[in-house]
Amino acid sequence: MKKTLKYRLYSTKKQIDSLTYQLNAHRFLYNQALAQRKETYEKTNKGITYHNQATQLLPKLRKENKNIACCNYSSLQQTLRRLDKSFEAFFRRVKAGEDPGYPRFKAEHRFNTFSYSSFGDGCQIKDKRLYLQNVGLIKVKWHRLIEGKVKTLSITCRNNKWYACFSVECETNPLPKTYKSAGIDMGLKSFFTLHDGTRINCPQYFRKAEKKVAKAHQKLSRRKKGSNRRRKARFLLSKQYEHIANQRLNFCHEVTYFLVQKYDKFVVENLRIKNMVQNKHLSNSIADAAWGIFLNILKVKAENAGREYQEVSARGTTQECSSCGAVVKKSLAVRVHNCPFCGLSLDRDQNAALNILKRARTEPLVLATKLVVSPRS
């Protein structure tokens, strides 16, 4: 399976300058390659491929620009591949009739990552430090061991902090069987409810920090565009969002660890979260709950632990009685399921979780797919 392991870098001032120069060089290459593609299409009505840019544009820019010449050659090729993937996604969305979203030029605060296509080419680990070409040996906070074989390396800057993200391929580590299955119903008041009545409250990290975020937005809007004060205000706002994102990620890792240790099989609803956030009354709460992040992490950990993961249809799980199967209509305000046919009375979320678990026996099994998820920051 594939994983991404993220480590904090503690660079010297000289190394930070070198990393910044390289990052700006990659951004310059990305913008130049995008401009060439756009100009070529406007003049000839034909596109240009990655191969053409890698063999013609890249050597030319390396001769003209000293910053690009200092970068690792394969990492520059990786930046061109990144642009090529953006265009592939653009054409896919056009064919699907979706909002295409043409690739755009990257400003300084919108380009914060460059990658090495293979570990050992311009990057390696020496004496418990990370060596990068034309940067040197960088101190790293190794908070965990690197498991498996390192395939690629990405260097990321976020809020003036530098990180190394190792993409690795590793073996699974099956856990002992517990012979227990869990039906999971996602919610807003309770983050999720299990079929046995176990519930975890929704932490609502964004709701708790909403006033601070609003003040940071207000401060940013009052600053003059292009000024240093606006740059500082944007930095403070970004730190607010980063803190909330880290809290959510840490919460999801802790909860999924508890579930994977206790259960062998997980049955969840196949939620269309993108459609659900269109509800203007619940969109902020749904986004704050971060169901998608939680379910993705659960899939990865289930695969790594040798557990089963299955998604079932979400249609009618709340309205259907888990005891007799009768449909009992109720609004969102009704929090208790009372069946007039069989007399069952229990919490509506637990009733839904029982229905989800029952559907696992009738619908085809979908094992956890191979996903890549970043670890805790």
C-alpha positions, 0 to 999 in steps of 0.5 A: 500500500502507499502512504505519505509520511510528513516531517518538519524541516528545521533549516538554517537561514541560508538553507531557507534562502536556497529552498525559496530560490528553488521554489520560485524557480519551479514556479517560474518554470510552471508559469512559462510552460503554461504561457507557452501552451496557451500561446501555442494553442491561440496561434496554431489551434493545436496543443503542446505535449509534456515531451515537447516542453521537456526537450525544448523549453526546459533546456532553453530556460536552464541556459537563460535562468541561473535559478532554474539551472541550480535546481535538480533536473528531474525535479524540474521535469516533475513540475512540467508533469504537474502542469501536464496533469492539470491539463489532463484533468481540465480536458476530462472535466470538459468532456464530462460537462463539468466546470472545466477550470482552466489551469491558471498562473501561480502567484507566489502564495499559490505555489508552495511545493516542488517534487523529486521524481525518484528518491536518490536523485538529488535527495537522500538521507545522510547522517539522520539528515535530509540532503537536497541538491544545492541546499545541503544537509537539513535537520529533520524532526524524525517523529516516526520511522520511515516504513517501506521503500521511498518512491518520491519526495516533495518539499512543501512550504506552509506558513513559513514552515518547511516540510518533507513529504515521503511517498512510500510503498509498504507492506500491510500489518494485519491486526488480530481478529476481533470478530466484531462488525460496526455499522457507522452513521455519520451525523452533525450533532454526533460525529458518528453513532455506532449500531451498539449506541456508541457515539462520538460528539462532533468537535466543531473546530471551525465553529469554535474558532469562527470569531477569530477567523472572521476577525482575521478575514476582516483585517485582511480585507482592510489592507491595501493590496500588494502591501507588506501589511496585507501579506502579514494579515494573509499569513495570520489568516492562513495560520488560523486555517492551518490550526483548524485543519491540524485539529481535524486531522488529529481528531480523525486519526485518534478516532479511526485508531480506536475503531480499527483496534476494536472492529474487523469490519466497517459498514458506512453510507455511500455519502455524496458530500459534494451534493450535501454541502449545497444545502446553505443551512447545513453546508458550514456544519458538514464541511466542519465535520470533515466526513470525507477526511475521516472516511478516507483515513478509515479506508487506509487504516482498514486496508493496513490492518487487514480489516474490511470496509464496505459502503452501502446505499444511504437511501432511507436508512433513517426512515426505515425501522431496523426491527420490522423494516417498516418505513416511519417518516420523520423530519430532521427535528425528530431525534427518536425513532418510534415504530408504530408497527413493532413498538421499537423505540431508540435513537434515530442515529442508532436505528440508522446505524443498525440499518446500515449494518443490515444492508452489508449482508445484502449488498456486494462487498467493497474492500478498502481501496488504495488511497494516499493520506497525509499523516498528522502534521 
